[in-house]
Amino acid sequence: MTIIDDRSILSHGILKIIFDSFPNPAYVWQKIEDDFILIDYNAAAEKEQNIDIKNLLNTPASEFFKETPLILQKMNECMLQKQGEIKEIKYAPQANDKLNYLSINFFLVPDDLIIIYINDISKQKLIELDLKQSEEKYKHLFEQAPFPIVLLDQNGSIIDCNQATVKIFGYSKEDLIHKNYLKLSAYPLKYLPLLKERLQNTWNGIIVKPTEFKIYKKDGSIIWITSLLSIVKLRDVKILQAILLDLSEIKQANQLIEHKLEIEKLISSVSSRFISNIDIDDAIDYSLIEMGKLIGASNAYLLLNNEDKTVEFYSQVSCSETTKHNKINLVNSNVDDFPWIQKEYEKKGYVYIKNVSDLPEKEIHTKAELQKLNIESLVLFPIKINEKLLGFIGFDDLEGSTRWRRDDFTLLKTSSEIIGNALQRKWSEETLKNTNQLLTAILCSLTESIILIDKEFNIIWVNNETQNLFNSQFEDKKCYEFLLNSNKPCKHCIAKKCFTDGKIHEYEYIFQGKKDLKIKCWCTTNIASKNKNGEIELVLIILREIANINKITQS
């Protein structure tokens, strides 16, 4: 077969016009023995080559495609199989490390011609590779992200979600893919209108601010999330991306801080209540109710252990406005009926029973006694006076829905100590009052005249005998005004000496009594009280009337 050297097959007519109009380079090769010879090319091929392609005519294919031997291989296969083929190949020219991509169409023209259409798709291929790499990176980030990411279409149907979504919410991908997220039972109904609005605004290019939502996990538990919405494009397809951040730990931390602040506020409230003029018993009741409400208890009480080991309530109040308060009856109850409570207090300094039914089997006696009192959960804080345990402040929750935190116990024990100190003060005041009443009764029954004065000689108190002996009233008077009708202390004032040295002093005085009678008295002074710094505050003056002293002397 002779070589066609005049390009006669495509040199004339419409075929040549069509051939030259192809936008991609095209070459015509003729089979010659074991090789192919270039016999023609189109206008695009002439522009593609860096050298004058006319000089390449009759060039063997083995020479022309020496850097891409795969093309020569495909030419031989095309000729052998008598059919064309489209093949995509990649190669790196020796002078350039850059990888090129070609799309080649091998077209057989019987019997010995092959037309090759070559399209350099390097740019397109590199773009596709970049896109694929970007998608792979995004896919990796998508799957490995520690927070839930959900991809949605315009209608809210879930296209895909990552493993964090599955892990946090408890749903499998099968539970979620192709499901409309608005129709899942994950969101409370009140949020649905807002969610629809956010979805539509984001799709329309309107920026929506992150918003906090309460959401239900598959097991029904609740977590708080914030939702970040944006539009992403994957292969020119718009997709809505929702990034969900779990706020549960932050919420819990904030709630814990708020709770501690509430407890500190409670301690301040309880403390201030007991330094005001409010009745101590009322203050105790108000404080118990306030403490009980804070920790979610139904009932609160101040429980006392008597010397005979019986147990009685000093106060018992309801902390719940919804739960009916059934007062606990402790008649015939004894400290020894609750041995586990005693052991627990000695070990921890407080008692906490989250659920009475969970007490150890060996504590069946304590369990039975508490269940008999309809107590399902219990917390007790000690009431001590002078380091002696006198009883407990207790809270129980008959609903069983305890919200007590162990960290609260230290702070709540402080409130219990405040109440214990107030109770001690009340009892001390009552004891002092009873003592003073007894002392007053004793002093008033004496036949001697007794006067109590301060450092300025103001009369604080006198007994009945003093009032019977003297004409004037003692109120708002000084002792020398009352006894001597003088405007200044007497020359031999033994009260002044007593305030100075704290010793007992005695002296004989003549005072003006009733009906202008002169009364001769033997006067004695002594300390009545001192302040916390040891300074004398009050002095006692005792007057003993000396009757008929002249007659006694004459006889």
C-alpha positions, 0 to 999 in steps of 0.5 A: 500500500502506498503512502497518501502524501497529497492529503487527498482523502480530506483535501477537497469539499465539505469533508475538509471544511468539517474536519478543519472546523473541529475545535480539538486537534485531529490527526490522520494516520496511515498504517504502514507495516508496524507503524503509523505515518502522519498524513494529515491534520486539521487547523486546531492541530496546526495551532496546538503544536509549538513547531510547524506541523507541516514538518511533521508530516510522514512522521512515524507514530512511534516517534510522534507519541514516544512520550505517550506510548499508550496512544500508539498501543491504542492505535494498534488495538483499534486497527486490530479490532476494527473499531474505534474507542474513546480513551482518557490517558494521563502523562507527564512530559519529560520537560515538565513534571506537571501531569497532563490529561488527554481525552482521545477518540480513535476513529477507524477509516477502513482499511488502513487509516485512523483519525485521532481526535485529541482533547487536552482536559488537564484543566478540567481534570485538575478542577475535578481532582481539586473538587474531589479532594475538597469533598474528601476533606469536607467529608473527613471533617464532616464525619470526624467533627466532635459536634453534630452536623446535619445536611438538609434540603430546602424542605427540611429533609435530612440528606446526611448527618455525621457520627457525632449526631448519632452519638449525642442524640441516640438516633441511627442514620437510618432513623434520620436520613430522608426524614423531615427534621421538623416531623421528628419528635426531637423538638418541642412543638412550640419551637416548630414555627421558629424552626421553619422560619429559620430554615426558610430565611437561611435558604433565602440568604438571610443570616439568622443568629444562633439560637438556643433550643431544648431538644429531646434525645431518642431516650427522652432525655433533654439536652440544650443545643445552639443551632448555627445554619449556613448554605454550602454547595456540593457540586453546585447543589445548594445544601443547608448545613446545621451545626449543633453545639451541645450546651448541656454542660454550660447550662449545668455549670450556669445552673450550678452557679445560680444554685450556689448563689441561691444557697448563699442568698439563703444563708444571708437571709437566714442570718439576717432574720435572726438578728432582727426583732422577729420572734425566733420561733417564727424565724425558725419556721420561715427559714425551714420553709425557705431551705426546704423550697430551695432543695425541693423538699416537701416537709421540713422540721426541727427535731430534738433528742430529749435526755431520755432519748425520746424524739420530739418536734420543736417545729414542723412545716410544709415546704410545698404549695401543691403537696398536702402536708401530713404531719409526722407523728413521733409519739413513742419514737426513740433515738434507738429506733434509728441506729443507721441514722446515728452511725451515718451522722457520726461518720459524715456529720450529716445524714442523706438517704436518697431513697429509703427503699435502697437502704442496706438489708441489714438496716431493715429496722431503720428502713421499717421505721422511716417507711412507717412514717411515710418518709421516702427520702431524707436529709438531716443536718445536726443542731449542736449547742456547746458541741453537744448534739441536741437534734437535727434539722430535717427535710424529706420529700414524699414525692421522691423527686429529690434535687439535693446536691452533695455540694449543697450540704456544707452550705446548708449545714451553715444555715443549720448552725445559724438556727442552732445558735439562735435556738441556743440564744433563745434558751439562754435568754429564757433562762436569764429571764427566769433567773432575773425574775427569780432574783428580782423576787428575792431582792424584792422580798428583802427588808433592806433597801436595795438600789442599782446604779450605773457609772453615771450614778443613774438609778437603774432599779430599786426594790419595794422596801426602797420605795416604801422608805423614801418619798420621791420617785427614783425614775430618771434620778441619780442616787444623790438626788434621790437619797440626799436631795443634792445636786452632786455626789456626797463627799464620802461617796462609797459608790464612786470608790466601788466603781474605782477599785471594785471593792466592798465599801461601807459608810453611815449616812443620814437620808431624808425619808418620808414625812421629812423623817431623818433616817440613819442607815448603814450603807454598803456598796458592791459590784453588780456586773461587769462588761466583756472587757472586765470593766464595772458597769453596775454597782449595788447599794444596800441600805440597812436602817439603824432604828432607835440607836440612841435608846440602844446606846443609853440602855 
